[in-house]
Amino acid sequence: MSRSLVHDVTTDNQTPAAGYLLKELAEKSRVSSADSKDIEGYLLKRLDSASPDVRLKALHAIKYLCINGNDEFRISLQRNNELIRNCQRTDLSLVSSSCCKR
């Protein structure tokens, strides 16, 4: 169930994720630490996507869950933040290269 919810939140289009989906994802992360770990794993896999829209939505969902989700989710991401840092560097290079083309 969590995998399909993460997929719905991080669909490959330019429309923002629905707030009720993010809220539902945060509630699921608070059910148990196992659910929180599953959601974390699914979101980190979405950061490996080739689509910048999917990566941006995954980063947005991670930020939302750090604020509103399970505390263990935030603590775990603080320990394993290398994927997020790599994604940030990649996305910044894409933004800067697209801005220079104008």
HELIX and SHEET records of a PDB file:
HELIX    1   1 SER A    2  VAL A    9  1                                   8    
HELIX    2   2 GLY A   19  VAL A   31  1                                  13    
HELIX    3   3 SER A   33  ARG A   46  1                                  14    
HELIX    4   4 PRO A   52  ASN A   68  1                                  17    
HELIX    5   5 ASP A   71  ARG A   79  1                                   9    
HELIX    6   6 GLU A   82  CYS A  100  1                                  19    
END                                                                             
